[in-house]
Amino acid sequence: MDISNMIIYNNNQLLALNKPAGIPVQSDKTGDKSLLDLAEIYCKHTVYLIHRIDRPVSGLVLFAKNKKALAAINQQLQEKKVSKQYLAILSEKLTPAKGTLTSYLIKNEKVNKSFIVDKSQSNAKEAILHYEYLKSSDKYHLYKIQIETGRHHQIRVQLQDQKVHIKGDVKYGFRRANKDRSIDLHAWKLSFKHPISDEQVDLVAPPQDNPIWNFMMEGL
């Protein structure tokens, strides 16, 4: 698979790709070629994964081309200086139209799901996201979501807890799968400081080309 049409940003320090839904970011038990594999084939050397998105999710994934760049961006992540915005197509509306969700999560490795628990529970990790309503079609609703924390399946489980569901996400309660087994969650924007120049970098990845996403993105 050629990744040249996925490239959003590329220089001596970093590579950002717009991952299609269905490709794993890292190798998994399926043995399918991962985005990391493809990035290393393209760059012809080792690259370092900075953050992950789930296999059925599309959008921005950032790689470092050397350990110095990796350390610099990881430092920004630890200091919460990296902005990560997603778009989600939901089956129901959230109330109020703009707000913040704070939860405590535990990951169950056996079933590959996260669950919301009481914050006093051992190993519970805080998860914070901010959401904002953008527009609706006749059946679905588009929201912008910004995460402060990068927990396993964070957006998916926090929305389920509000009794709203991402289109196609049967694992977290949506009624039916998308034909391609994707879910309508897209890593849309990523902002950080360049590890060498310290200049602001603002990346934007368009969602997949299909009727519902095309409608939702009109005017945005």
C-alpha positions, 0 to 999 in steps of 0.5 A: 500500500502506498502512503504518499496520498496519506501524507499531511506533514513531512520534514526531517523531524516528523511525519503526519499521516491521515490514516484510513479507518481499518488500518492498525496503527501498530501490528496486532494479532491479525498480522495485517500491515500496520501504519507504522510498517508503512511509514518505515517503508516510506521513510526507509528507516526506523520511525517512532510512533508518538500517539495512537488512534483505534483501528476503526478510527480515521485521521491524524497520526504523528511519527518522529523520525529520530529520538530527539524529536520523539522526546520533544513531542512527548514532553509537550504531551506530558505538559498538555501542550499538544492540542488534539481535536476529533470529529464525531458523528453521533446518533443522539445530541448531547445536552448542553450543546457544549460542555466537558466530561470527566470520568475515571476509566479502567481498561479490560485487556481481555475484552479490549474495552474500557469501563467507567468506574468510581475514581476511588477504584484502584488503577482508575485513570482520569479522562477529560474531554470537551465537546461542542455541537457543530451541525446535524443531518436528518438522522445524525449530529456532528460534534467537535471533541478535544481531549485533555487525556489520551486514555484507551477508547476514551471518547467512545466510552465517555460518550456511551456513558452519556447515552449517545453513540458514535455511528458504527461503534457497535462495541460501545452501543451503536445499533449496527456496524458500518459496512466497512467496520469503521466508526465515524470518529476522525482525528481532525486537528493536531497542534504542537511546537516544532521540536527544532524551530519551536514554531507553531504547527497546526495540522488538519486532516480531512475525513473520508470521502463519503456522503455523510462526511461530505454533508457534515463538512460543508461550510466547516 
